[in-house]
Every structure is written in C-alpha cells, then in structure tokens.
Amino acid sequence: MTSKFQELLTNLESLGLTKMVAYLPEYVDQINQQQLSFTEAMLTLTSTELEWNQEQSIERIVKRAHFPQKKTLKGFDFNFQPSINQQEVVGFQDLAFLEKNENLIFIGSPGVGKTHLAISIGIEACRQGKRTLFINCHELLLRLRTANEKGTLERCINRYARYDLLVIDEIGYLPIDHDEANLFFQLINARYERHSTIITSNSDLSGWVEIFQNPTVTAAILDRLVHHVHVVKITGKSYRLKGVG
C-alpha cells in the first residue's frame, strides 16, 4: 500500500514542483525537530521552489543568448590587467548603460580578456531579464548577407535590432567588404539610441576604416556607436601566455 508521504510526493511531482519533491524528504525531519508551524514549513518549501524556478528561467535565457561559454566578472583577474578600471567595469553590472541605450566597446590584443568581460556583462543582463544575444561578427555578417540575398534583410535586421543587448564579438579579425560594411551599418543604425550594443575588437577605433574598407560607411558606423559609449582599452598581456616563460 502506498504511504501518505509517497502520495504527497507523487502529487507534488504531478504538479511540477520538482524541487520540492527533492527537498521534502530531508526537510520533514527538520520540521519535526524544529517544531515549525505549517505556515513556516510551507513558506520555506515554496520559497525553495520559486528560487529554483527563477534559476531555471535564467538558465533558459542564458542558453538562448548563445554565449560560447559562461564567464563572470568574479572570475576575471583584474590584477593581471591593471590597465582596466575595475570599478568602472564592475559597475556595468548594474546595467545603467543599458537603460540609457549606451554602448560598450572593449579594445585590445587577442587574449587580454575582451570577450570574457563582454560575456560576463551579457550574462548579468540575462539574469536581470534582458533579451540578449551573443554573436561573432563574421557569423553576423554572414547572416545579414544571406538574408540580403534572399530578400529578407529587413526582417533579419529587425530581429537583431529588437534585442535589449547585442554582443558582437571580434570585429577586426577578418576584413569586411563594402557590401558587408553597408549591412553592418544598417543594423547599427536600427539599434541606434534604441538598444545597447557591446563590441569587442582587436583594433583601435581609428583603425576601423581599414577593417570596413569604406571611409564613409566607417564614419557613419562610428558616429552612431560612439555617440553614447564607454570604451575600455586593455593594454595588458594575453591570458593565454600567463605563466609562460
């Protein structure tokens, strides 16, 4: 015969209260030992379930953002990169820049931590319920170019323009032709003063004209990106070489 306790667990599972099912067996002993009231016991159990549901919701938002890996600012070695204003970067976690539709640009040589910082801030945006997407620059350009060829460019740009935060990684690692530069401008223009964009680049802004190979379009892109921007330039050594030598 099924015990009342087992029936309770079955009911909780049927209701989708999975965390409560996992937590209840050991919690029953705590209830008996501490002589908690029914209200206190239910409050603790439901709070545990709600916290778990919230974490699961955040995990789903982070997964949809397509980060290549999970990074946090706590895991960033600011001591190794003393050129960074730690207080400023940590402050980006409050997302005030996002509320003001400001952009962030991280500039530095390969391996200095640009992508780590961009991912960390992006994940924090996800945790605060902001619709976020991480994408490599040349993957983005490929998608824009494909959409343009299929006649669906407007729909594609509108999709990327709607994100609260768009993280574009690795501008400058490969050259961008004239058509791609124009497509990129259209996206940046669609997001201008509406939503925030985070960009990582291995090239100073003054060198972007060589990347986009079109002075006029480059000027238009920079005009919109730097109108409301925080530029973080990292001049330290590569983390990949840390401990080498």
C-alpha positions in Angstrom: 0.0 0.0 0.0 1.3 3.5 -0.9 2.1 5.6 2.1 0.5 9.0 2.6 4.0 10.5 2.3 4.6 8.8 -1.1 1.2 10.0 -2.2 2.2 13.5 -1.3 5.5 13.2 -3.3 3.5 11.9 -6.3 1.1 14.8 -6.1 3.9 17.3 -5.9 5.6 15.7 -8.9 2.3 15.8 -10.8 2.1 19.5 -10.1 5.6 20.0 -11.4 7.0 21.0 -8.1 10.2 19.1 -8.7 12.5 20.9 -6.3 10.0 20.5 -3.5 9.9 16.7 -4.2 13.7 16.6 -4.0 13.9 18.7 -0.8 10.9 17.4 1.2 12.2 14.1 2.5 15.1 15.6 4.4 13.1 18.7 5.3 10.4 16.6 7.0 13.0 15.7 9.7 13.8 19.4 10.1 10.2 20.2 10.5 9.7 17.7 13.3 12.9 18.6 15.1 12.4 22.3 14.9 8.6 22.1 15.5 7.9 24.5 12.7 4.3 25.6 12.1 2.6 24.6 9.0 2.8 28.1 7.6 6.6 28.3 8.3 7.2 25.0 6.7 5.2 25.7 3.6 6.8 29.2 3.2 10.3 27.6 3.2 9.3 24.9 0.8 7.5 27.2 -1.7 10.4 29.7 -1.5 12.8 27.0 -2.4 10.7 26.0 -5.3 10.3 29.6 -6.5 14.1 30.2 -6.3 14.8 27.1 -8.3 12.2 28.1 -10.9 13.8 31.5 -11.2 17.2 30.0 -11.7 15.9 27.6 -14.3 14.3 30.6 -16.1 17.6 32.4 -16.1 19.4 29.4 -17.4 17.0 29.2 -20.3 17.5 32.9 -21.1 21.3 32.5 -20.9 21.1 29.4 -23.2 19.0 31.4 -25.8 21.7 34.1 -25.8 24.2 31.6 -27.3 27.3 32.5 -25.2 30.2 30.3 -26.3 31.0 29.8 -22.6 29.9 31.0 -19.2 32.1 33.8 -17.6 31.7 36.0 -14.6 33.4 39.2 -13.5 34.4 37.4 -10.3 36.4 35.0 -12.5 38.3 37.8 -14.2 41.8 38.6 -12.9 41.9 42.3 -12.8 45.3 42.2 -11.2 46.7 40.7 -14.4 45.2 43.6 -16.4 46.0 46.7 -14.4 45.1 49.0 -17.3 41.4 48.3 -16.7 39.4 50.5 -14.4 38.0 47.7 -12.3 35.4 49.9 -10.6 34.1 51.1 -14.0 33.8 47.6 -15.5 32.2 46.0 -12.4 29.8 49.0 -12.4 28.5 47.9 -15.8 26.7 45.0 -14.0 24.1 47.4 -12.7 23.1 47.8 -16.4 22.7 51.6 -16.1 24.4 51.8 -19.5 21.7 49.6 -21.0 18.9 51.7 -19.5 20.4 54.7 -21.2 20.9 52.9 -24.5 24.7 53.3 -24.3 27.2 51.1 -25.9 30.3 49.3 -24.6 33.4 48.7 -26.7 36.3 46.6 -25.4 39.5 47.0 -27.4 42.7 45.1 -27.0 45.1 42.5 -28.4 44.0 38.8 -28.6 43.7 37.1 -25.3 43.5 40.1 -23.0 40.0 39.3 -21.8 37.7 41.4 -24.0 35.3 38.5 -24.7 35.4 37.4 -21.1 34.2 40.8 -20.0 31.6 41.1 -22.7 30.2 37.6 -21.8 30.1 38.4 -18.1 28.1 41.6 -18.6 25.9 39.8 -21.1 25.1 37.0 -18.7 24.3 39.6 -16.0 21.9 41.2 -18.4 20.2 37.8 -18.9 20.0 37.4 -15.1 18.1 40.7 -15.0 15.7 39.6 -17.6 17.1 41.4 -20.6 16.8 39.8 -24.0 20.4 39.3 -25.0 22.3 37.7 -27.9 26.0 37.0 -28.3 27.3 36.6 -31.9 30.6 36.6 -33.6 31.0 39.5 -36.0 31.6 37.4 -39.1 28.7 35.0 -38.3 26.5 38.1 -38.0 27.7 39.4 -41.4 27.1 36.0 -43.0 23.6 36.0 -41.7 23.0 39.5 -42.9 24.5 38.8 -46.3 22.4 35.6 -46.7 19.2 37.5 -45.7 20.0 40.2 -48.2 20.4 37.6 -51.0 17.1 36.0 -50.0 15.3 39.3 -49.9 14.6 39.0 -46.1 17.1 41.6 -44.9 14.6 43.9 -43.3 13.1 41.1 -41.3 16.6 39.9 -40.3 17.8 43.4 -39.2 14.5 43.9 -37.2 15.2 40.7 -35.4 18.7 41.7 -34.3 17.5 45.3 -33.6 15.0 44.1 -31.0 17.5 42.6 -28.6 17.9 44.7 -25.4 21.6 43.8 -25.6 23.5 42.6 -28.6 27.1 41.4 -28.1 29.2 41.4 -31.3 32.5 39.7 -30.8 35.7 40.0 -32.7 35.4 43.0 -35.1 38.7 43.3 -37.0 39.9 39.7 -37.1 38.9 39.4 -40.8 38.4 42.1 -43.4 34.9 43.3 -44.2 33.9 44.1 -47.8 31.9 47.1 -48.9 28.6 45.3 -49.1 29.1 43.8 -45.6 30.0 47.2 -44.2 26.8 48.6 -45.5 24.8 45.8 -44.0 26.5 46.3 -40.7 25.8 50.0 -40.8 22.1 49.3 -41.3 22.0 47.1 -38.2 23.8 49.6 -36.1 21.6 52.3 -37.4 18.5 50.3 -36.5 19.7 49.9 -32.9 21.0 53.5 -32.5 19.5 55.1 -29.4 17.1 52.3 -29.0 19.1 49.5 -27.5 22.7 48.9 -26.3 25.4 47.0 -28.1 28.7 45.6 -26.7 31.5 45.2 -29.2 34.9 43.6 -28.8 37.7 44.5 -31.3 41.5 43.9 -31.6 41.8 47.3 -33.4 41.6 50.8 -32.2 38.6 52.8 -33.5 41.0 54.8 -35.7 41.9 51.6 -37.5 38.3 50.6 -38.3 38.5 52.3 -41.7 40.9 49.6 -42.7 38.6 46.9 -41.4 35.5 48.2 -43.2 37.4 49.4 -46.2 35.0 52.2 -46.7 35.7 55.6 -45.1 32.2 57.0 -45.5 30.4 53.9 -44.0 33.0 53.6 -41.3 32.4 57.2 -40.2 28.7 56.6 -40.1 29.1 53.4 -38.1 31.4 55.1 -35.6 29.2 58.1 -35.4 26.3 56.0 -34.1 28.3 53.7 -31.9 30.4 56.3 -30.1 27.7 58.9 -29.6 26.8 57.2 -26.3 29.7 54.9 -25.5 32.1 53.6 -22.9 35.4 52.5 -24.4 37.5 50.1 -22.4 41.0 49.8 -23.8 43.1 46.9 -22.5 46.8 47.2 -23.0 48.0 44.2 -21.0 49.4 40.8 -21.9 47.5 37.8 -23.2 46.0 35.5 -20.5 46.9 32.6 -22.8 50.6 33.4 -22.1 50.1 33.8 -18.4 52.6 31.7 -16.6 54.6 31.0 -19.7 58.3 31.7 -19.6 
